[in-house]
Amino acid sequence: MSATWEQTHRRQALLKAVLADVEASGQPAVTHLDEVVAEFGDVTAFLLAAHHRWYTAVLARIDVVLEDQQLEPVEAVAEIWTVLAERHAPLRALLDAHRDEPALAAADEHYRGLVLRDLGVDLAALTTTSIPRQRRGWWRGLRQPA
């Protein structure tokens, strides 16, 4: 196994451990600090890895939803965000708690710019109040258990 592959596995396991702690404690704190710093160099790099994981999940689903064309782009993106935030609550809580970290704010701005440019959807203005609850999770890949 290559060093890069091993590093990827260590980092994923560490992110999973921190998110398990967030879920168990209800506190969106970065735990395992010594391991985080040893593996990522600092907490900011760890948070950016968590941020990348979030947006990878969001962006991976956008095309699938928009191809279905049951919702307008704003509704589709709001749907994705809402369902993923429910499904990955510890990750979303961790990112929300550290949103003022300058590197995370810059990364958020980058992804917001991509979505605004490509879809015309302003992530900062997202709201799910216009999506009836029964329509959430309607598409394959995000269907929630009843």
C-alpha positions in Angstrom: 0.0 0.0 0.0 1.4 3.4 -0.9 2.2 6.1 1.6 -0.5 8.3 0.1 -3.1 5.6 0.4 -2.2 5.0 4.0 -2.3 8.7 4.8 -5.8 8.9 3.2 -7.0 6.1 5.4 -5.5 7.6 8.6 -7.1 11.0 7.8 -10.5 9.5 7.1 -10.4 7.4 10.3 -9.4 10.5 12.3 -12.2 12.6 10.7 -14.6 9.7 11.5 -13.4 9.6 15.1 -13.8 13.4 15.6 -17.3 13.3 14.1 -18.3 10.4 16.4 -17.2 12.5 19.3 -19.2 15.4 18.1 -22.2 13.2 17.8 -21.7 11.6 21.2 -21.1 14.8 23.1 -23.3 17.2 21.1 -20.3 19.6 21.2 -18.9 20.6 17.8 -15.3 20.6 19.0 -12.2 19.2 17.3 -11.1 16.3 19.6 -8.0 14.1 19.2 -6.0 17.3 18.9 -2.6 15.7 19.2 -3.5 13.3 16.4 -5.1 16.0 14.3 -2.0 18.2 14.5 0.3 15.2 13.8 -1.7 14.1 10.8 -2.9 17.4 9.3 -0.3 19.9 10.6 -2.9 22.0 12.3 -6.6 22.2 13.1 -7.3 24.5 10.2 -6.1 21.9 7.7 -8.3 19.3 9.4 -11.3 21.6 9.2 -10.6 22.2 5.5 -10.6 18.4 5.0 -13.9 18.2 6.7 -15.2 21.1 4.6 -14.0 19.3 1.4 -15.9 16.2 2.5 -19.1 18.2 2.9 -18.9 19.9 -0.4 -17.9 16.7 -2.2 -21.2 15.2 -0.9 -23.2 18.2 -1.9 -21.7 18.7 -5.4 -21.9 14.9 -6.2 -25.6 15.0 -5.8 -26.5 18.2 -7.7 -26.2 16.7 -11.1 -28.4 13.7 -10.3 -31.1 15.9 -8.8 -31.1 18.4 -11.6 -31.4 15.7 -14.2 -34.6 14.6 -12.7 -36.0 18.1 -13.2 -38.8 17.8 -10.6 -37.5 20.9 -8.8 -36.1 24.2 -9.9 -32.3 24.5 -9.2 -32.9 26.6 -6.0 -35.3 24.0 -4.6 -33.1 21.1 -5.7 -30.0 22.6 -4.0 -32.0 23.4 -0.9 -33.3 19.8 -0.8 -29.8 18.4 -1.1 -28.4 20.7 1.6 -31.3 19.9 4.0 -31.2 16.2 3.6 -27.4 16.0 3.8 -27.4 18.3 6.9 -29.8 15.9 8.6 -27.9 12.8 7.5 -24.4 14.3 8.4 -25.4 16.4 11.4 -22.1 16.1 13.2 -20.1 17.2 10.1 -22.5 20.1 9.5 -22.3 21.1 13.2 -18.5 21.0 13.2 -18.4 23.2 10.1 -21.0 25.6 11.4 -19.2 26.0 14.7 -16.0 27.0 12.9 -17.5 29.0 10.0 -15.7 32.1 11.1 -12.3 30.5 10.7 -10.8 32.5 7.8 -9.7 29.5 5.8 -13.2 28.0 6.1 -14.8 31.2 5.2 -12.7 31.5 2.1 -13.4 27.9 1.1 -17.2 28.5 1.6 -16.9 31.6 -0.6 -15.2 29.6 -3.3 -17.9 26.9 -3.3 -20.7 29.4 -3.1 -19.2 31.1 -6.1 -19.1 27.9 -8.1 -22.8 27.1 -7.3 -23.9 30.6 -8.0 -22.0 30.7 -11.3 -23.1 27.3 -12.6 -26.6 27.1 -11.2 -27.6 30.7 -10.3 -28.2 29.5 -6.7 -27.0 31.6 -3.8 -26.1 29.1 -1.1 -26.0 31.9 1.5 -29.7 32.6 0.9 -30.8 29.0 0.9 -34.0 28.2 2.6 -36.0 25.1 2.7 -39.2 26.6 3.9 -40.7 26.6 0.4 -40.1 22.8 0.0 -43.0 20.7 1.4 -41.6 18.1 3.9 -43.2 15.3 2.0 -41.2 16.2 -1.1 -37.8 16.1 0.7 -35.7 13.1 -0.1 -37.8 12.2 -3.2 -34.9 11.4 -5.4 -32.7 8.4 -5.5 -29.6 8.6 -3.3 -31.2 10.9 -0.7 -34.4 9.1 0.1 -34.9 9.1 3.8 -36.6 6.2 5.7 -40.2 7.0 6.5 
